[in-house]
């Protein structure tokens, strides 16, 4: 008597990890991907600048902060003023 034939499962697919964006839409001039984020971990400061309208924002960061966190702080500050 023989053994039953084993059914092989296909190998699991790896999930593709997408990098987070460092360019965002400007809330003032509404240009797409015109704002660049620079994070200075030594000074614990995140800066975001629009290349079109030259709008500028700076915020304190922690070691876990990402560019999207700086952008969200900027949007929150804009909403708080208005």
MOJOGI-V202008 format. One record per residue. N is the residue number from 1. RES is the residue in one small letter. SS is DSSP state (a for helix, b for strand, c for the rest). Layout:
N_RES_SS, N_RES_SS
This chain:
1_x_c, 2_x_c, 3_x_c, 4_x_c, 5_x_c, 6_x_c, 7_x_c, 8_x_c, 9_x_c, 10_x_c, 11_x_c, 12_x_c, 13_x_c, 14_x_c, 15_x_c, 16_x_c, 17_x_c, 18_x_c, 19_x_c, 20_x_c, 21_x_c, 22_x_c, 23_x_b, 24_x_b, 25_x_c, 26_x_c, 27_x_c, 28_x_c, 29_x_c, 30_x_c, 31_x_c, 32_x_c, 33_x_c, 34_x_c, 35_x_b, 36_x_b, 37_x_b, 38_x_b, 39_x_b, 40_x_b, 41_x_c, 42_x_c, 43_x_c, 44_x_c, 45_x_b, 46_x_b, 47_x_b, 48_x_b, 49_x_b, 50_x_b, 51_x_c, 52_x_c, 53_x_c, 54_x_c, 55_x_c, 56_x_b, 57_x_b, 58_x_b, 59_x_b, 60_x_b, 61_x_c, 62_x_c, 63_x_c, 64_x_c, 65_x_c, 66_x_c, 67_x_a, 68_x_a, 69_x_a, 70_x_a, 71_x_a, 72_x_a, 73_x_a, 74_x_a, 75_x_a, 76_x_a, 77_x_a, 78_x_a, 79_x_a, 80_x_a, 81_x_a, 82_x_c
